[in-house]
């Protein structure tokens, strides 16, 4: 939702009479924490993504099997999706970034577009392209994307050279409000202490931070389900503020490469310490962009998991915070969508 929610919020404010229906497997509470305009919710979805064996590792075998199952009798799946979409009677279908809804919308004659920094055809081909029988799956994916009225490609993003209806736009991210004084009161932090937000971008799993050393003057903010026993760790959910406000109030974000993490940090002027995912095809474009537009340091996966990154973190904390990047892609996406919806 880090990519879609800012666009929906701006689009809903631009067109107050717009009826938005969100089809997603994400929990309603999470969607409401991101989308601040009225919307209807349908808990269903077909987007597989890539199945993970850990927050950093793709389970290639399980992913290939899941896509093979989805594409078995692909024509029937598209017909069923087309019928489902007709029941909603939409004027437009926007997908981030599942391709079955695009195929269904195209069959139903409903205008549609994808919006994302990546597409699953390129990701799937990268990991599973050498597996027997996957060529037809990749072809069906690309046909679905290319039959949409556009692919709104966010910056930074993958090149997507085999997608022919790309609409290139700038970065998309929600700006947060710095509420550090409130957070200091909630967590009983001294104003001189540094608050480091640790997040894996919504991927299930955790970092073994209980073994991290104590760093003087540093407090860690981590998700509740990590159940961290580190003496300097506080629970993210205990603050009960919007995530983007918490991010905008932090001194550093620790994460793995991901569009939401990197671009939200850059658009809120927050330094980033990260461990790269060398095998993830999108990583190169994200890390290059962040190095150019933000303030970041890379550490090894071993360093991140063991907590052996004190020097890199200290260096980041000593630097002036970068100027926030303008999320220009929000207005660009809304301008494009408003024309299509109006037509």
C-alpha positions as CSV (number, residue, x, y, z in Angstrom):
1,X,0.0,0.0,0.0
2,X,3.0,2.3,0.2
3,X,2.7,2.9,-3.5
4,X,-1.1,2.8,-4.0
5,X,-2.4,4.6,-0.9
6,X,-0.9,8.0,-1.6
7,X,-2.4,7.9,-5.1
8,X,-5.8,6.8,-3.9
9,X,-5.8,9.5,-1.2
10,X,-5.0,12.3,-3.7
11,X,-7.4,10.9,-6.3
12,X,-10.2,10.7,-3.7
13,X,-9.6,14.3,-2.7
14,X,-9.5,15.4,-6.3
15,X,-12.8,13.6,-7.1
16,X,-14.9,13.6,-3.9
17,X,-17.7,11.7,-5.6
18,X,-15.4,8.9,-6.6
19,X,-16.4,5.4,-5.3
20,X,-13.3,3.4,-4.5
21,X,-13.4,-0.4,-3.9
22,X,-10.2,-2.0,-2.6
23,X,-9.8,-5.7,-3.3
24,X,-6.9,-7.0,-1.2
25,X,-5.8,-9.7,1.2
26,X,-4.4,-7.1,3.5
27,X,-6.2,-6.6,6.7
28,X,-8.8,-3.8,6.8
29,X,-7.1,-2.2,9.8
30,X,-3.9,-1.9,7.8
31,X,-5.6,-0.4,4.8
32,X,-7.4,2.1,7.0
33,X,-4.1,3.1,8.5
34,X,-2.9,4.0,5.0
35,X,-6.0,5.1,3.0
36,X,-7.7,8.2,4.5
37,X,-10.5,8.6,1.9
38,X,-13.7,6.5,2.0
39,X,-13.5,3.1,0.4
40,X,-15.3,-0.2,0.2
41,X,-13.4,-3.3,1.1
42,X,-13.4,-6.8,-0.5
43,X,-11.1,-9.3,1.1
44,X,-9.9,-11.3,-1.9
45,X,-6.9,-11.2,-4.2
46,X,-4.9,-13.2,-6.7
47,X,-1.5,-11.5,-6.4
48,X,1.1,-14.2,-5.5
49,X,4.2,-12.0,-5.5
50,X,7.2,-14.2,-4.6
51,X,6.9,-16.7,-1.7
52,X,9.6,-16.1,0.8
53,X,11.6,-18.5,3.0
54,X,12.8,-15.6,5.1
55,X,12.5,-11.8,4.8
56,X,15.6,-11.8,2.6
57,X,15.3,-15.1,0.7
58,X,12.9,-16.1,-2.1
59,X,11.5,-19.7,-2.1
60,X,12.0,-20.4,-5.8
61,X,10.4,-23.9,-5.8
62,X,7.3,-22.8,-3.9
63,X,6.9,-19.7,-6.0
64,X,7.1,-21.7,-9.2
65,X,4.5,-24.2,-8.0
66,X,2.2,-21.4,-6.9
67,X,2.4,-19.7,-10.3
68,X,1.9,-23.0,-12.1
69,X,-1.3,-23.5,-10.1
70,X,-2.6,-20.0,-10.9
71,X,-1.9,-20.4,-14.6
72,X,-3.4,-23.9,-14.9
73,X,-6.5,-23.4,-17.1
74,X,-5.6,-19.7,-17.4
75,X,-8.4,-18.9,-19.8
76,X,-11.0,-20.0,-17.3
77,X,-9.3,-17.9,-14.6
78,X,-9.5,-14.9,-16.8
79,X,-13.2,-15.5,-17.6
80,X,-14.0,-15.9,-13.9
81,X,-12.1,-12.7,-13.1
82,X,-13.9,-10.8,-15.9
83,X,-17.3,-11.9,-14.5
84,X,-16.3,-10.9,-11.0
85,X,-15.2,-7.4,-12.2
86,X,-18.5,-6.9,-14.1
87,X,-20.4,-7.4,-10.9
88,X,-18.6,-4.4,-9.3
89,X,-19.5,-2.3,-12.4
90,X,-16.3,-0.3,-12.2
91,X,-15.4,2.6,-14.5
92,X,-11.7,1.8,-14.1
93,X,-9.5,-0.9,-12.7
94,X,-6.1,0.0,-11.1
95,X,-3.8,-2.8,-10.1
96,X,-0.7,-2.9,-8.0
97,X,0.4,-5.0,-9.4
98,X,-1.5,-8.2,-10.1
99,X,-2.0,-9.1,-13.7
100,X,-5.1,-11.3,-13.5
101,X,-7.3,-8.3,-12.7
102,X,-5.9,-6.6,-15.8
103,X,-6.6,-9.6,-17.9
104,X,-10.1,-9.8,-16.6
105,X,-10.7,-6.1,-17.1
106,X,-9.5,-6.3,-20.6
107,X,-11.8,-9.2,-21.4
108,X,-14.7,-7.3,-19.8
109,X,-13.9,-4.1,-21.8
110,X,-13.1,-2.1,-18.7
111,X,-10.3,0.5,-18.9
112,X,-7.4,-0.5,-16.6
113,X,-3.9,0.2,-15.7
114,X,-1.1,-1.2,-13.6
115,X,0.9,1.0,-11.2
116,X,4.2,-0.1,-9.6
117,X,7.9,0.1,-9.6
118,X,8.1,-3.6,-10.6
119,X,6.1,-6.2,-12.5
120,X,5.8,-9.9,-11.7
121,X,6.7,-11.0,-15.2
122,X,10.2,-9.7,-14.9
123,X,10.6,-10.9,-11.3
124,X,9.2,-14.4,-12.0
125,X,11.4,-14.7,-15.1
126,X,14.5,-13.8,-13.1
127,X,13.9,-16.5,-10.5
128,X,11.9,-19.2,-12.4
129,X,12.7,-18.6,-16.1
130,X,15.0,-21.5,-16.3
131,X,12.4,-24.0,-14.9
132,X,10.7,-26.1,-17.5
133,X,7.2,-25.0,-18.5
134,X,7.5,-21.4,-17.1
135,X,7.9,-19.7,-20.5
136,X,4.2,-19.9,-21.2
137,X,3.5,-18.4,-17.7
138,X,5.8,-15.4,-18.3
139,X,4.2,-14.9,-21.7
140,X,0.7,-14.8,-20.3
141,X,1.8,-12.4,-17.6
142,X,3.3,-10.0,-20.2
143,X,0.3,-10.2,-22.4
144,X,-1.9,-9.2,-19.5
145,X,0.3,-6.2,-18.6
146,X,0.7,-5.1,-22.2
147,X,-3.1,-5.3,-22.9
148,X,-3.8,-2.8,-20.1
149,X,-4.2,0.8,-21.1
150,X,-1.0,1.7,-19.4
151,X,1.6,0.6,-16.9
152,X,2.3,3.6,-14.6
153,X,5.9,3.0,-13.8
154,X,7.0,4.6,-10.5
155,X,10.5,6.1,-10.1
156,X,12.7,4.5,-9.0
157,X,11.7,1.3,-10.8
158,X,12.8,-1.6,-13.0
159,X,13.3,-0.7,-16.7
160,X,10.4,-3.0,-17.9
161,X,11.6,-2.9,-21.5
162,X,9.2,-5.6,-22.6
163,X,6.2,-3.6,-21.4
164,X,5.2,-1.2,-24.1
165,X,2.6,1.1,-22.6
166,X,4.8,2.5,-19.8
167,X,3.9,5.9,-18.3
168,X,7.0,7.1,-16.5
169,X,6.3,9.2,-13.3
170,X,8.3,10.4,-10.3
171,X,8.5,8.9,-6.8
172,X,5.3,8.1,-4.8
173,X,5.4,8.2,-1.0
174,X,3.3,9.5,1.9
175,X,4.8,12.4,3.9
176,X,4.7,12.0,7.6
177,X,4.6,14.6,10.4
178,X,7.5,14.8,12.8
179,X,6.0,14.1,16.2
180,X,9.2,13.3,18.1
181,X,8.3,15.2,21.2
182,X,5.2,13.0,21.6
183,X,7.2,9.9,21.0
184,X,9.8,10.9,23.5
185,X,7.1,11.3,26.1
186,X,5.5,8.0,25.3
187,X,8.8,6.1,25.4
188,X,10.4,8.2,28.1
189,X,13.3,9.1,25.8
190,X,15.8,11.8,26.7
191,X,15.9,14.4,23.9
192,X,19.6,13.5,23.2
193,X,18.8,9.8,22.6
194,X,18.6,8.5,19.0
195,X,15.6,6.6,17.8
196,X,16.3,3.9,15.2
197,X,13.3,2.4,13.5
198,X,13.9,-1.2,12.4
199,X,11.4,-2.5,9.7
200,X,11.4,-5.2,7.1
201,X,8.7,-3.6,5.1
202,X,5.7,-5.8,6.0
203,X,7.5,-9.1,5.2
204,X,6.9,-11.8,7.8
205,X,10.0,-12.6,9.9
206,X,12.4,-10.8,12.1
207,X,16.0,-9.9,12.8
208,X,17.7,-11.6,15.7
209,X,18.3,-8.3,17.4
210,X,18.3,-9.8,21.0
211,X,22.0,-10.5,20.3
212,X,22.8,-7.0,19.2
213,X,25.1,-5.1,21.5
214,X,24.0,-2.1,23.5
215,X,24.9,1.1,21.8
216,X,25.0,4.1,24.1
217,X,22.3,6.7,23.5
218,X,20.5,4.5,20.9
219,X,16.9,3.1,21.3
220,X,15.5,0.6,18.8
221,X,11.9,0.7,17.7
222,X,10.7,-2.7,16.5
223,X,7.4,-4.6,15.6
224,X,5.6,-6.2,18.4
225,X,5.6,-9.7,16.8
226,X,9.4,-9.8,17.0
227,X,9.0,-10.1,20.8
228,X,12.4,-8.6,21.2
229,X,14.0,-8.8,24.7
230,X,16.7,-6.4,23.9
231,X,16.9,-4.0,26.8
232,X,16.9,-0.9,24.5
233,X,14.1,-2.0,22.3
234,X,10.6,-0.5,22.3
235,X,7.5,-1.8,20.6
236,X,6.5,0.1,17.5
237,X,2.7,-0.5,18.0
238,X,2.9,0.9,21.6
239,X,3.2,4.4,20.1
240,X,-0.2,4.3,18.4
241,X,0.7,6.9,15.8
242,X,0.6,6.5,11.9
243,X,3.6,4.7,10.6
244,X,4.7,7.6,8.4
245,X,4.6,9.9,11.4
246,X,6.8,7.5,13.3
247,X,9.2,7.2,10.3
248,X,9.4,11.0,10.0
249,X,10.2,11.3,13.7
250,X,13.1,8.7,13.6
251,X,16.8,9.4,13.3
252,X,17.6,6.4,11.1
253,X,15.6,3.6,9.4
254,X,17.2,0.1,9.3
255,X,15.7,-2.1,6.5
256,X,16.2,-4.1,3.4
257,X,15.8,-2.7,-0.1
258,X,12.1,-2.1,-0.9
259,X,10.3,0.7,-2.6
260,X,8.2,1.7,0.3
261,X,11.0,1.7,2.8
262,X,13.5,3.5,0.6
263,X,11.2,6.1,-1.0
264,X,9.3,6.9,2.1
265,X,12.5,7.4,4.0
266,X,13.9,9.7,1.2
267,X,10.6,11.7,1.0
268,X,10.7,12.2,4.8
269,X,14.4,13.1,4.9
270,X,15.4,10.0,7.0
271,X,18.8,8.3,6.7
272,X,18.8,4.6,5.9
273,X,21.0,1.8,6.9
274,X,20.3,-1.4,4.9
275,X,21.6,-4.8,3.9
276,X,21.3,-5.4,0.1
277,X,19.4,-8.2,-1.5
278,X,21.8,-8.9,-4.4
279,X,19.5,-11.4,-6.1
280,X,16.3,-9.2,-6.0
281,X,16.1,-7.7,-9.5
282,X,14.7,-4.3,-8.3
283,X,17.5,-3.8,-5.7
284,X,20.0,-2.2,-8.0
285,X,17.6,0.5,-9.1
286,X,16.5,1.3,-5.6
287,X,19.9,1.4,-4.1
288,X,21.3,3.6,-6.8
289,X,18.4,6.0,-6.5
290,X,18.7,6.3,-2.7
291,X,22.4,6.9,-2.9
292,X,21.7,9.8,-5.3
293,X,18.7,11.3,-3.6
294,X,19.0,10.4,0.1
295,X,21.5,9.5,2.8
296,X,22.3,5.8,3.2
297,X,24.9,3.2,4.2
298,X,25.1,-0.4,3.2
299,X,26.2,-3.2,5.5
300,X,26.5,-6.9,5.0
301,X,23.7,-9.3,5.8
302,X,25.9,-10.9,8.5
303,X,26.5,-7.4,10.0
304,X,22.8,-6.7,10.1
305,X,21.9,-10.0,11.7
306,X,24.7,-9.9,14.2
307,X,24.4,-6.2,15.0
308,X,27.9,-5.5,13.9
309,X,27.2,-2.2,12.3
310,X,27.9,0.4,15.0
311,X,30.4,2.3,12.8
312,X,28.0,2.7,9.9
313,X,25.2,3.7,12.2
314,X,27.3,6.2,14.1
315,X,28.4,7.7,10.8
316,X,24.8,8.1,9.7
317,X,23.8,9.7,13.0
318,X,26.6,12.2,12.7
319,X,25.5,13.5,9.3
320,X,22.9,16.3,8.8
321,X,19.6,14.8,7.7
322,X,19.0,15.0,3.9
323,X,16.5,17.3,2.4
324,X,13.2,15.4,1.7
325,X,12.6,14.3,-1.9
326,X,9.4,15.6,-3.4
327,X,6.9,12.8,-4.2
328,X,6.1,14.2,-7.6
329,X,4.6,11.0,-8.9
330,X,1.5,11.3,-6.8
331,X,0.2,14.3,-8.8
332,X,1.4,12.9,-12.1
333,X,-0.5,9.6,-11.4
334,X,-3.7,11.4,-10.4
335,X,-3.6,13.7,-13.4
336,X,-3.3,10.7,-15.7
337,X,-6.0,8.7,-13.9
338,X,-8.4,11.7,-13.7
339,X,-8.4,12.0,-17.5
340,X,-9.1,8.3,-17.9
341,X,-11.9,8.1,-15.3
342,X,-13.4,11.3,-16.7
343,X,-13.5,9.8,-20.2
